[in-house]
Amino acid sequence: ELTGLTKERQRQQAYLAKLSSGDSVMDYDAILRTGLEELVIKINDISLIKDDYPDPVSFQTALAKDVAAAFEADGTVIYDNEIKPVTIAGRQASCWVLSYAAEGYMVYNADISFWQGDYDIAIVLISTGKDRLDEMITMFRAMN
């Protein structure tokens, strides 16, 4: 039987191996009991894209165009698809805001991106039915 410390080291090694292979690692995922709000925190290795996209805004802008084209081709109506600055936990970050109609409901997304070195920490907020993104952003507080 493995001890808790050994299991934790194995988990950390697997996590680092996945990151170094260029995959995203979901660090946290929480869904409100009603299923109408979701919070996801992902860590991404961005070392392979930094030559093409030197900052979060350029990457999110390209992604927003690709997603809009795919949604429109599928007949999905997009209401908002913009990149804007946001303050979260006392820090400025780039935020891609996307809202669209899906199966008769409005879906509101905010993808907040912090780049440091070769890594991106992405905080993804999803609210269905009602736009609660600003409320969800205020849940994050700066730690002193």
Secondary structure, DSSP 8 states (H G I E B T S, - for coil): ---HHHHHHHHHHHHHHHHHTT-EEEEEEEE-TTSSEEEEEEEEE-TTTTTT-SSHHHHHHHHHHHHHHHHHHHT--EEEEEEEEEEETTEEEEEEEEEEEETTEEEEEEEEEEEETTEEEEEEEEEESS--HHHHHTT-----
